[in-house]
Amino acid sequence: MAKFVTIGYGDQDGYDRTDAAVRNEAHAHDARLLEYGAVTGIAGSPVQVRNHDGAGMTVEGGSFMSSALPVAGFSIIEAATIEEAVELVSKTPCAVAQGVVEVWPLQESP
């Protein structure tokens, strides 16, 4: 099975506008993904790390990327194909609650 990194984007307003039954089913879907071995988590505050040319490390608070919606969480899931991974994340809270989920194929380093 291939591994995929997912990044969920969403905000409280979109979550609150989504019908509670839809949200509850999305959370139940997340629980099933966890049972099947997915690793998921809510996004905390990021830091940027640099060590250009190995000359010294600098760390700054904040994210590098920008989006119309804040990053809400991350997952690592297994699926046979990217199409299957897309189907799996299409039922998660970010996907159903007015947000979006990116699916990135993970090529593990040897």
Phi, psi and omega in degrees: 000141177277157177251148180225138173264131177244143177237118179261133177243138177179165179229168183298322181299312178297320178299313182294331180283347182273137180308136183302324180295322178293316178298316181298318178294323178296319178292324175296322177298316177301319179298321178294320177300318178299318178299327180272006173104003176295150174250120182229158177193158177275139182289132172262196179279127183275164169229153175257134180242130176230145174210061185302127180058019181066020187270355180147139185271140169234144180230129178231143175287149176110162181266156178276319184274164175225153183207157176295332178243148178288154173293129181257327181183175183226155173214156167238119182237161174248139178205158181289325183218167176295328177297319177294320178299317178300315179299317180298316183280347181293348182249010182275163183306315181298321182291321184270342186256050173070016178251206180209152177233127173268144178240120182244121173299135180256117175260104185291141177286147180292000000 
